[in-house]
Amino acid sequence: MPDTGKKLLCGMDPDEIKSLANCDISAAKVITNCLYKKRIADITRITGISKQLKEYLSEVAYTGLLNPVSCQKSSDGSIKYLFRNNNPLEYETVFLPGDRRNTVCVSTQAGCRMGCPFCVSGKYGFRGNLSAGDIINQVISLPESGILTHVVFMGMGEPMDNLDNVIKACHILTAEWGRAISRRNITVSTVGITSGIKRFLRFSDCNLVFSLFSPFEEERRNVIPAERKYPAREIINLMKSYPLQKKRRLSIAYVMIDGINDSDKHLEGLKVLLRNSMIRVNLLKYHQHPYDDRAPSTPERLQYFKHELVTSGVSASIRRSRGEDISAACGLLAAGLRDDLMNSD
Ligand code: SF4
């Protein structure tokens, strides 16, 4: 959409629409319902508001709903979509079908500036933040939008580095006048920015996953750049001390790399770190990419970690790996730049 000076509706809440359109709050909620639940892309087709309001709104605003520009399907059924906004930034979104749940994994930034070495999005570099509307659009403009049950913020980008837009997107996705998805079915993932996590826990009721890598400070500092500024121990203590609201889930993601962080010593370290807490552990297979020679831990090792954690009283599960063959799995999203990256080393 060329710059016409019109305002973008996708990403607005009823109060913002009320002041933009000079209408009452109930009419504004009719508009958000049509936008976020029914995905009506043309303002003149919105039902339940006056003709004058539609005409005025069409003069000053546009919905800004964008379809994906391409897609790739995995042999396991997951589908990766490429979106391009008007800036133009490119970012990827993954649909993960399941027996009992259908999940969309959304991006919060084009690229990422956190620089985790095992993640291709970090290699992509930072291109820009996505607006709340860009984030929501990945949910409502997905071809499978109508059958979605869960949303995870685990695509490209560090959500705590774009927190205002992430909190606003969570708010609109969970609101009755918005998409009305249960907050229990929305999970935001972070590699750890302490101040952002504090704000997230205060201003959103959605679930949180913290990516740990190692229970040992020095080892984590050598690998995860964020550890130098935001120590994991501080973040775990924050999670432990958080008064858990009913059903809100705080978890740790632990990506297991063969011979790097899957020893018995690491297992004991995890047990000690998480003892007497309600924090759950998600064990993940490492997804190898072309830029390093690290290999995933064996499935047996993941099972062993899970068994040992559970029998020691730490809640643990193994997250199923999806979409590896189309570079849609955790840590592999790179939008349109994958080939450039592969040729650059
Ligand atoms: S793992 Fe997450 S925070 Fe780290 S570089 Fe990748 S997208 Fe960014």
Boltz pocket constraint, residues with backbone or C-beta under 6 A from the ligand:
constraints:
  - pocket:
      binder: B
      contacts: [[A, 111], [A, 112], [A, 113], [A, 114], [A, 115], [A, 116], [A, 119], [A, 120], [A, 121], [A, 122], [A, 123], [A, 155], [A, 156], [A, 157], [A, 158], [A, 190], [A, 191], [A, 331]]
      max_distance: 6.0
